[in-house]
């Protein structure tokens, strides 16, 4: 099973290569991830960058964690 983010308003989803736990962690701590992204020269892990971009693109929308087989 694969987990990802879905924007309920736009009906768009992404499925970064990571676990549901890590996706929940990112969503719950988005302000921390944004701050780390500003101050890192090595960049974030790919799943974090994808998740951060998706959440930023859908700011103000209802973004949920979903699963697919």
N, CA, C and O of each residue as an XYZ file, in Angstrom:
276
protein
N       0.842     -1.168      0.000
C       0.000      0.000      0.000
C       0.891      1.237      0.000
O       1.921      1.278      0.674
N       0.485      2.226     -0.754
C       1.232      3.475     -0.860
C       0.364      4.609     -0.328
O      -0.847      4.638     -0.547
N       0.999      5.537      0.369
C       0.284      6.684      0.944
C       0.735      7.970      0.281
O       1.848      8.066     -0.236
N      -0.142      8.951      0.305
C       0.181     10.241     -0.291
C      -0.722     11.332      0.226
O      -1.509     11.123      1.148
N      -0.601     12.500     -0.379
C      -1.445     13.647     -0.052
C      -2.476     13.835     -1.150
O      -2.201     13.606     -2.328
N      -3.660     14.254     -0.748
C      -4.711     14.582     -1.710
C      -5.346     15.902     -1.302
O      -5.679     16.111     -0.135
N      -5.509     16.787     -2.272
C      -6.221     18.042     -2.043
C      -7.693     17.767     -2.326
O      -8.067     17.467     -3.459
N      -8.514     17.869     -1.306
C      -9.944     17.608     -1.480
C     -10.611     18.668     -2.339
O     -11.625     18.392     -2.980
N     -10.063     19.870     -2.365
C     -10.659     20.946     -3.156
C     -10.376     20.777     -4.648
O     -11.256     21.004     -5.478
N      -9.151     20.380     -4.986
C      -8.725     20.270     -6.385
C      -8.822     18.844     -6.936
O      -8.742     18.638     -8.147
N      -8.992     17.868     -6.053
C      -9.028     16.456     -6.448
C      -7.713     15.998     -7.086
O      -7.721     15.177     -8.003
N      -6.590     16.524     -6.605
C      -5.261     16.186     -7.094
C      -4.527     15.460     -5.966
O      -4.679     15.807     -4.795
N      -3.731     14.451     -6.327
C      -2.982     13.707     -5.312
C      -1.556     13.463     -5.777
O      -1.274     13.424     -6.975
N      -0.653     13.298     -4.798
C       0.722     12.869     -5.068
C       1.039     11.726     -4.105
O       0.441     11.613     -3.035
N       1.969     10.900     -4.498
C       2.356      9.766     -3.678
C       3.876      9.688     -3.590
O       4.504      8.882     -4.276
N       4.472     10.543     -2.729
C       5.929     10.492     -2.558
C       6.354      9.131     -2.008
O       5.568      8.450     -1.349
N       7.569      8.747     -2.272
C       8.081      7.463     -1.803
C       8.497      7.582     -0.352
O       9.652      7.879     -0.044
N       7.541      7.347      0.541
C       7.792      7.373      1.980
C       6.618      6.715      2.692
O       5.697      6.207      2.052
N       6.660      6.728      3.993
C       5.620      6.077      4.788
C       4.515      7.044      5.179
O       4.680      8.261      5.098
N       3.396      6.492      5.599
C       2.284      7.307      6.085
C       2.724      8.116      7.310
O       2.347      9.277      7.463
N       3.515      7.499      8.168
C       3.999      8.170      9.378
C       4.807      9.417      9.022
O       4.631     10.470      9.636
N       5.685      9.297      8.037
C       6.496     10.453      7.647
C       5.651     11.535      6.978
O       5.906     12.724      7.170
N       4.647     11.134      6.194
C       3.750     12.130      5.587
C       2.975     12.889      6.664
O       2.820     14.107      6.579
N       2.495     12.175      7.668
C       1.789     12.826      8.773
C       2.730     13.757      9.529
O       2.346     14.865      9.905
N       3.962     13.306      9.751
C       4.951     14.129     10.439
C       5.171     15.440      9.685
O       5.164     16.516     10.283
N       5.367     15.343      8.361
C       5.593     16.538      7.548
C       4.410     17.489      7.622
O       4.586     18.690      7.826
N       3.211     16.958      7.458
C       2.007     17.803      7.468
C       1.821     18.485      8.827
O       1.431     19.651      8.896
N       2.102     17.747      9.902
C       1.933     18.300     11.255
C       3.013     19.305     11.632
O       2.826     20.110     12.545
N       4.141     19.258     10.932
C       5.271     20.129     11.276
C       5.728     20.956     10.077
O       6.916     21.242      9.928
N       4.794     21.332      9.239
C       5.113     22.038      7.998
C       5.920     23.310      8.262
O       6.802     23.658      7.477
N       5.626     24.000      9.355
C       6.361     25.232      9.660
C       7.836     24.939      9.946
O       8.702     25.738      9.590
N       8.128     23.812     10.580
C       9.508     23.424     10.859
C      10.225     23.069      9.555
O      11.365     23.478      9.338
N       9.558     22.310      8.694
C      10.160     21.904      7.424
C      10.453     23.118      6.550
O      11.497     23.177      5.901
N       9.541     24.083      6.530
C       9.781     25.314      5.749
C      11.016     26.040      6.260
O      11.822     26.530      5.469
N      11.168     26.111      7.567
C      12.314     26.800      8.153
C      13.609     26.055      7.848
O      14.608     26.682      7.496
N      13.611     24.744      7.974
C      14.793     23.947      7.661
C      15.160     24.114      6.187
O      16.338     24.244      5.853
N      14.168     24.111      5.313
C      14.421     24.257      3.871
C      15.124     25.575      3.563
O      15.932     25.644      2.637
N      14.824     26.617      4.328
C      15.459     27.919      4.110
C      16.945     27.915      4.472
O      17.731     28.675      3.907
N      17.318     27.061      5.411
C      18.661     27.130      5.987
C      19.549     25.945      5.655
O      20.632     25.819      6.226
N      19.133     25.087      4.765
C      19.954     23.930      4.420
C      20.578     24.114      3.046
O      19.932     24.574      2.104
N      21.829     23.750      2.956
C      22.497     23.851      1.662
C      22.427     22.529      0.904
O      22.615     22.503     -0.312
N      22.161     21.439      1.607
C      22.087     20.123      0.979
C      20.699     19.799      0.445
O      20.529     18.811     -0.270
N      19.716     20.604      0.778
C      18.353     20.334      0.348
C      17.683     19.306      1.245
O      18.321     18.680      2.091
N      16.404     19.151      1.043
C      15.617     18.191      1.804
C      15.591     16.859      1.070
O      15.908     16.792     -0.118
N      15.213     15.800      1.776
C      14.968     14.536      1.091
C      13.905     14.774      0.035
O      13.062     15.659      0.185
N      13.942     13.987     -1.031
C      13.017     14.171     -2.147
C      11.562     14.124     -1.699
O      10.759     14.947     -2.141
N      11.202     13.174     -0.826
C       9.809     13.077     -0.401
C       9.385     14.329      0.359
O       8.235     14.756      0.258
N      10.299     14.914      1.114
C       9.977     16.143      1.851
C       9.772     17.307      0.888
O       8.838     18.093      1.045
N      10.641     17.414     -0.101
C      10.514     18.494     -1.088
C       9.200     18.370     -1.858
O       8.499     19.362     -2.057
N       8.865     17.148     -2.293
C       7.615     16.931     -3.019
C       6.410     17.271     -2.147
O       5.478     17.939     -2.595
N       6.434     16.811     -0.912
C       5.326     17.085      0.010
C       5.189     18.561      0.314
O       4.083     19.102      0.316
N       6.313     19.217      0.572
C       6.301     20.650      0.868
C       5.759     21.443     -0.317
O       4.938     22.342     -0.139
N       6.210     21.117     -1.512
C       5.711     21.801     -2.717
C       4.205     21.598     -2.879
O       3.480     22.545     -3.184
N       3.734     20.368     -2.676
C       2.310     20.077     -2.824
C       1.488     20.858     -1.804
O       0.483     21.478     -2.152
N       1.918     20.825     -0.550
C       1.178     21.539      0.500
C       1.202     23.040      0.239
O       0.187     23.710      0.428
N       2.339     23.582     -0.192
C       2.411     25.009     -0.510
C       1.507     25.361     -1.687
O       0.839     26.396     -1.666
N       1.479     24.508     -2.719
C       0.620     24.758     -3.889
C      -0.862     24.728     -3.546
O      -1.675     25.332     -4.246
N      -1.219     24.026     -2.470
C      -2.621     23.883     -2.091
C      -2.904     24.559     -0.743
O      -3.780     24.131      0.008
N      -2.149     25.612     -0.457
C      -2.329     26.358      0.792
C      -3.769     26.861      0.893
O      -4.320     27.404     -0.064
N      -4.360     26.671      2.059
C      -5.731     27.098      2.282
C      -6.765     26.059      1.860
O      -7.961     26.244      2.084
N      -6.311     24.982      1.258
C      -7.199     23.894      0.845
C      -7.149     22.787      1.891
O      -6.283     22.782      2.765
N      -8.073     21.866      1.793
C      -8.100     20.713      2.657
C      -7.224     19.619      2.066
O      -7.602     18.964      1.095
N      -6.040     19.424      2.663
C      -5.108     18.399      2.204
C      -5.155     17.252      3.215
O      -4.971     17.454      4.416
N      -5.406     16.050      2.703
C      -5.503     14.883      3.552
C      -4.501     13.825      3.111
O      -3.973     13.882      2.000
N      -4.242     12.860      3.989
C      -3.395     11.728      3.644
C      -4.298     10.609      3.159
O      -5.283     10.270      3.816
N      -3.966     10.035      2.011
C      -4.766      8.964      1.411
C      -3.890      7.745      1.147
O      -2.663      7.823      1.197
N      -4.542      6.615      0.863
C      -3.832      5.376      0.550
C      -4.340      4.829     -0.766
O      -5.493      5.040     -1.142
N      -3.448      4.109     -1.473
C      -3.832      3.391     -2.682
C      -3.061      2.081     -2.712
O      -1.983      1.957     -2.131
N      -3.636      1.121     -3.397
C      -2.999     -0.201     -3.497
C      -2.122     -0.291     -4.691
O      -1.509     -1.332     -4.929
